Amino acid sequence: MEDKINIAVIGVGYWGPNLVRNFSKLDNVKVYSVCDVNEDRLNLVKKDYPGVKTTTDFSEVLNDPEVSAVALALPVRLHYDFAKRALLAKKHVLIEKPMTSSAIEAGDLVKIAREQSRILMVDHTFAYYGPVKRIKEIIDSGELGKIYYFDSQRINLGLIRTDVNVIWDLASHDISIMDLLIKDNPVSVSATGTSHIGSKKEELAHLMVNYDNGLVAHVHVSWLSPVKLRQIFIGGEEKMVYFDDIHPSEKIKIYDKNVKMDPSKETPFDPIYRSGEIRIPTYNMKEALLAECEHFVNCIINNEKPLTDGENGERVVKILEACDRSLKEKGKEISLT
């Protein structure tokens, strides 16, 4: 058992500084070092955190016995190599989403982490987000009844990436949320998408995930929308949930509504619609990334399995890969089993 964690953050471009900031808030953690190939980025870290060591050499981090864990905030194509090297160097690893470029790579990291007795955790931040955790509590309580569907929109104008398509960038969030909320197993995926502005990567896409109990999940993602939307609708047999992440305070609404048919009294053209009250649940306002960093450290200290462990990351990547295959075959349904 470790009671004080020295952590190194690898990559301080877009996401890495957020990791440095949140790990620095924890009493049982020291941001020991930061690594990046860009000296200007390292100088910015030095300015804000003068006690943190900086280096452009990842091997220096791996060979430092004072470093207990690394947090990787790198392009997806680098995840597997850097995470593998870190695990083999006996470092615990937190890796930015998506976990790897392929399910084979993800599975290999899971195997190595197990062999090295090290924590491997994926940065699926929404699993630690107060509103999403509250929705999970509501679903697990049975209040919604049997879940019929999951519909999501995650659209905005930019940031357009060239290393991955919009599904790997944005839909990976929704897929990780689905993995957390939906207990049943996904059995197939279909996806369509388009590219319009010179890139070979899809900038707009729709995907559908089918589950073994008949539940269907739809996700719409785009970098080309004039407005920013972050919405999820979850329909249940008894009630329905609306999650609007853009709303400043009332992010969750529970609708006491459903549709039922009595074959002896109604026809498909005459169902019974029941409407009740709308409830706005409260939720924890703690910053999701701070909660995630705290969870990672606690898992190391107590040798516990992370909520978003390597297996969780592998499941998400498996669906992302299937989406890519479906895109290439113009929306063909791809089996996950």
N, C-alpha and C positions, 0 to 999 in steps of 0.2 A: 504494500500500500504506500502510495506517495502522498505527502501532505502539502507539498509546494511544487508547482509546475512551472518550469522554465519553457516558454514556448517561442518558436521562431515563425514569423509570418513570411511566406514566400510569395512574392509578387505584390507590389503596392501601386498598381495602376488604378483601376476603377473600384474594385471591391476590397482589396487588401487594406487600405486605410481604415475602413469600417471595422475590420477584424482587429487591427491594432488598437483602435479607440475602445472597443468593447472589452477585449481581454485586459486592457489596462485598468478597467474599472473593478476587476475582481481581486479580492484580498489574497486569495490563495494562488495567484498567478503572477508571474513576471514576464512581460514581453522582453525576452532576453536578446533577441536579434531579429533583424529584418534583412531579407535578401531580394535583390532585384538587379536586372542587367542594366537598368537606367540609373546613372549616378544622380541625375537631377531629382528623380523621385526619392532616392535615398537621402538626399540633402534636405528635402521637405520633411521627411520623417525625423531627421536629426534636429531640425529646428523646433518641432513640436515635442519631441521625446528625446532630449539630449542624452539620457542615460542608456539608450538602446544601441547595441552594437549593429553595424551595418556592413554588408558585404555583397559583392557581385558574384561570389562563388558558392554555389549550392553545396559543393563537396565540403567546404569549410563548416557549414552548418551540420552536415551529416557526421563529420568527424569530431564534433565538439561534444564531449561527454556531459556537459552541463545542460544541453538541450534535451528535454524529455519528449517534446511533441512539436509537430509542425502543422501549420494551417496553410493549405495551398490555395492561392487565388490566381490561377494561371489560365491561359487558353486551354480549351478542352483537349486539344491534341497532345498536350504535355502532361495531362493528369496521370495517365498510367505509369509513365516512366518515372516521374518524380515521386509518386506515391509508393511505387514498388521499391525504389532506392531507399526511401525513408523507412519503410517497414523493415527492410532487410538490415537497416542500420539500427534497428530496435527503437525507432521513434513511433509514438502514437500519431495518428494522422486524421486531420479534419480536411476534407476535400470539397471544393466548390462544386455546385451542380452544373451540368450533369456529371455524374461520377467519372465516366470514361467515354471513349468514342465507340465502344462496342461492349456487348454483354460478355463476350469471351474475356476481354480485359478486366471487366468488373468482377467476374467470377474468379479470375486469377488473383486479384487483390484480396478478395474475401479469404481465399485459401491461404495466401501468404500471411495475412493478419492473424489467422487462426494458428498457423504454425509458429509464428513469432510471439504469440500471446500478447498482441498489441491491439489497442482500440482503433477501429476504422469507422469513421463517421462521415456522413455526407451532409453538406450544407443545404438541406431542404428546409429553408428558414420558415416556411409557412406552417410546418408541423409544430413550431414553437410560438406561433402567433396567437395572441389572446382570442380574437374572434373565431379563428379556425378551431382552436381547442374547445371553445364553448360550443360550437356546432357539433363537434365530435361527442361531447357530453350529452347533447340533446338527442343525437341519433342513437347513441349507446343506451340511453334511458328507455328507448322504445316509443318516445312521444310521437314520432312521425309515422310509426307503423312501418310496414314493408316499404322499402325505397323503390320507386319506379324509375326515376331518371335523375341525371346530373347534367345540367347545362351550364356552360361557362363561356364568357367573353373576356378576353384579355387583349385589348387593342389600344394602339396609340400611334403617334407619328414619330418614327425612329425609336430608338437608336438602331440603325441598320448595321448588322454585323456581316462580316465576310467569311468568318471561320465556320459558322454553323447557320442552319436555316432557322426560320421563325419558330418552328415546332420545338427544336432543341433549346432555343433561347427562352421562349415564353411558355409554351405548352408544358414544358418540363415542370413548371410550378404547379399547374393544374393536375398533372398526372401524379405528382407526389401528394397533393391534397387528396386525390381519389384513393391513392394507396392507403392513406391514413383513415379516411372516413368510411370507405366501402369494404365490408368484410368479405364479400364474395370474390371469386377468382375471375380475372379477365380472360376471355377465351379467344377473342379475335379483334383485329384493328383494321380500319380502312381510313385513308386520308387522301385529300386532294389539295393542291396548292398551286400558286402561280408566282412567277418572277417577272418584274416589269421594268426594272431600272438598271439593266446591264449586268447584274449579278447572276450567277448560276444557282444561287441559294434562294429558296422560296421565301417571299416576304409576306405572304398572306396564305393562310391554310385553314381548312376545316378537317377535324378528325372525329371518328366515332369509335368508341370502345364498347364491345359487347361482353356481358358477364354471364356466368353460368346459370344465374337465377332469372335471366330475362331482363335485368337492369341494363339500360343503355346510357352511356355518357357521350355528350357532344361537347366539343371544344372548338371555339373560333379564336384564332390568334392572327394578329396583323401588326406590321410596322408602318402601314400606309393609311391609317385612319386619321381623319381630321380632329377627332375627339379621343380622349383617353377614357376607357371603360375598364373596370375590374369588377365583374359581376358573376355571381354563381347562383343558380336556381336548383334547389333539390326538392323533388316532389315525392311525397310519401302517401301511403294509403290513407292516413288520418290527417296529416298536416303537411305544410310546405314551408321551406326556408328560402329567404332571399338574403344574399350577402352582397353588399355594395361596399367595396374597399375604398372607394373614393370619398364616401360620406365621412365627414369629420368626426361624427360621434355615434350616430345610430346606424352602425354597420350591419347589424343582424335584425331581421324581422321574421317572426314566426306567424304564418297565416293559418288560422284554424279553418281551413277549407279542404274539401275533397269532392270527388265525384264517385257516386256509387250507382249500380244498376241492379234492379231486381228483375230477373228474367220473367217472373210471373206477372209483373205489372208494367214493366217498361220495355221499350225497344231501344236499339242502338241510337235511334234518333230522339229519344226522350229519356235521357239519364236524369238522375237526381243530383243537383249541385247543392252542396251545403256550405254556407259561409258563416264563420264565427268571428271572434275578435282577432285583432292583430296585437301580438306581444313583442316588445323590444327588450331582449335579454341584455343583462350587463356582462362584462367580460374584463379580464385583466388587461391593463393598459401598458404593461411592461414591454420595452422594446424587444422584438422577437429575436434579433441577433444577439442581444445581451443574454436572453434566456437560453439560447442555443449554445453560446460560448460557455455559460455556466454549466449546462448539462454535459458538455464535452469534458470539462475539467472534472466534474463529479464522477463521471463514468471512469475516468483514469484513476482518480483517487480511490474509488470504491470497487474498481474492477467490475463494472456493471455494463450490460449490453445497452448501447445507445438506442433511442427511439428511431432515429434515422441511421441505421447501421449499414454495413456494406451490402447485406442482402436486400435491404430496401432500395439502395442505389442501383443494384443490379436489376431489380424488377422494373424500375423506371426506365433504365437504359434499354431493356428488352422491348418495351413498348415503343420507345423512340426509334429504335432500329426497324421495328415492324412498320412504323409510319413511313420511314424512308423507302422501304420496299414497296409499300402501297402507292406512294407518290410516283415511283418509277413505272408502275403498272396502272397508272391512271385510276386510282381509287379501288383497286382490287382488294377484297377482304383477305387479310393475312392471319393465319392461325397462330396463336401464342402457345398452343399445347403440343 
